[in-house]
Amino acid sequence: MEVKYEQLSRGPARLREQLEQEAQALHERLAEAREDGRTEAHKQKDELACTVSSLSQRVAELEGKLDRAQRQELTEQSTGGYSSSTYQS
């Protein structure tokens, strides 16, 4: 009778140990997945920042070209259609 009791009492202890190990493994997988997610988010954030910077620079270049074109157009209108660069003597 005593042997059977020992066998029965060890069963729940082994099950508890197994469940604790599985829970620990799941916690580790979850922590790893979180870290992977943070790493990927940081990478995407850096890529977006680079894209925004590049696009901002391009917008500034285009605005400069637009300003020059508008000034040239105003100059041509005020000189009767001739700018100093197109007027020949």
N, C-alpha and C positions, 0 to 999 in steps of 0.2 A: 504494500500500500504506500509505503514511504517513497519508493522509487517513482511510482506513478505521480505522486504529488509534486516531487521535484521536477519531473518532466513537464507537468502542467504549469508549474510556477515559472519555469524558464521560458516557456512559449511567449507570454506577454512581454517579458523583458527583451527577448530577441526582436519581437515585433516592434516594440518601442524604439529600440536602437536602430532598426532598419528604417523606420519612419523618420527618425531624427536625421539619419544620414541623407535620406531623400530630400527632406526639407532643407538641409544645409546645401545640398547640390543645387536645388532650385533657387535658393538665395544667391548662390554664386553665379548661376546662369543669368539671373535677373540683374545682378550688379554688372556683369559683363555686357549685357544687352543695353543697359543704361549708358555705360561708358561708350559703347559703340555708337549709340544714338547721339551722345554729346559730341563725339569726335566728328561724326558726319554733319551735324548741325553747324559746328564750328567751321568745317571745310566749306559748306555751302554759304555761310555768312561771309567768309573771306572772298569767295568767288563773286558773290553779289556786290560786295564792297568794291571789288576790282572793276566789275561791270559798270557800276554807278559812277565810279571815278572816270572811267574811259568815256562813258556817255556824256558826263558833265563837261569834260574837256572838248569833246566833239561839238557840243551845243555852243560852248564859248567860241570855238573857231567859226562856226556857222553864223553866230550872231555878229562876230567881227566882220565877216564877209558881207553880211546883209547891211550893216552900218556903212561900210565903205561903198557898197553899191547904191545905197540911198543917198549918200552925200554926193556921189558922182552924178546921179540923176538930177539932184537939185542944182548942182553946178552947171550941168548942161542946160537945164531949163532956164536958169538965170542968165546964161550967156547966149541965148538964142539957139541952142542946140549944138554949139561948138564948145568943146572943152579945150583947154590949152594944149592938151596932147594931140588933139585931132586937127587943130588949126594949122594951116600951112601958109607961109608968106609967099 
